[in-house]
Each structure stands twice: as structure tokens, then as C-alpha cells.
Amino acid sequence: MNYVKIEEGIVTQSIIADAEYFKTFIDTSPGDWVTVDSADGIVGVGSTYNATYKKWLSPQPYPS
């Protein structure tokens, strides 16, 4: 299972672990860990979640 940590709407960490791992996992730093389904596509550090469209957005690779 893929998990990402979100701080202020931005993914700051990403790990792959089983559910058993998170039963004993302790993280005292700010942010929330959420699961990411493989159907969501590639979600990594710097990605954001758009609740309106229910989609993960990748960071912009360069300024427009």
C-alpha cells in the first residue's frame, strides 16, 4: 500500500508499507498520512490534492 504525508495540502513524504506497519508507526511531526490507490496515478513529493475534482495534481515542472 502507498502512503503519503500531507502538510498544508502538499505531499512531503511518500512510503510503501503494509497496513500492519501503520498500526505501530509513530510520527510526531505535523501532517496527515493518507493512503493512495494505484488508480490515483503517480503521487509523490510535491503533489497536491484537489478536492473539487478529487484528483492528485503533480507539481509544475517549470514556470509557465
C-alpha positions as CSV (number, residue, x, y, z in Angstrom):
1,M,0.0,0.0,0.0
2,N,1.2,3.5,-0.8
3,Y,1.0,6.2,1.9
4,V,1.8,9.9,1.6
5,K,2.1,12.5,4.2
6,I,0.3,15.8,3.6
7,E,1.3,19.1,5.1
8,E,-0.7,22.2,4.2
9,G,-2.1,20.4,1.2
10,I,1.3,19.3,-0.2
11,V,2.8,15.8,-0.2
12,T,6.0,16.0,1.8
13,Q,6.8,12.2,2.2
14,S,5.9,9.0,0.5
15,I,6.3,5.4,1.6
16,I,5.2,1.9,0.7
17,A,4.2,-0.2,3.6
18,D,1.6,-2.7,4.7
19,A,-1.3,-1.9,7.0
20,E,0.4,-3.7,9.9
21,Y,3.3,-1.2,9.7
22,F,0.9,1.7,10.4
23,K,-0.6,0.0,13.4
24,T,2.6,0.7,15.3
25,F,4.0,3.6,13.3
26,I,4.6,6.7,15.4
27,D,5.1,10.1,13.7
28,T,5.1,13.2,15.9
29,S,5.8,15.7,13.1
30,P,3.0,17.8,11.6
31,G,0.9,16.5,8.8
32,D,-1.5,13.6,8.0
33,W,-0.8,10.3,6.4
34,V,-3.3,9.1,3.8
35,T,-3.4,6.0,1.6
36,V,-3.0,6.4,-2.2
37,D,-4.7,3.9,-4.5
38,S,-2.8,2.8,-7.6
39,A,-5.8,4.1,-9.7
40,D,-4.8,7.6,-8.5
41,G,-1.8,7.5,-10.7
42,I,1.7,8.7,-9.6
43,V,1.6,10.7,-6.4
44,G,4.8,11.9,-5.0
45,V,6.6,14.6,-3.0
46,G,5.3,18.0,-4.2
47,S,1.9,16.7,-5.4
48,T,-1.3,18.3,-4.1
49,Y,-4.8,17.0,-3.8
50,N,-7.7,18.9,-5.5
51,A,-10.8,18.1,-3.5
52,T,-13.1,19.8,-6.1
53,Y,-12.0,17.4,-8.8
54,K,-11.0,14.6,-6.5
55,K,-7.6,14.3,-8.2
56,W,-4.0,14.4,-7.3
57,L,-2.0,17.0,-9.1
58,S,1.7,16.8,-9.9
59,P,3.9,19.8,-9.3
60,Q,4.5,22.1,-12.2
61,P,7.9,21.1,-13.7
62,Y,8.8,24.7,-14.7
63,P,7.2,28.1,-14.5
64,S,4.8,29.0,-17.3
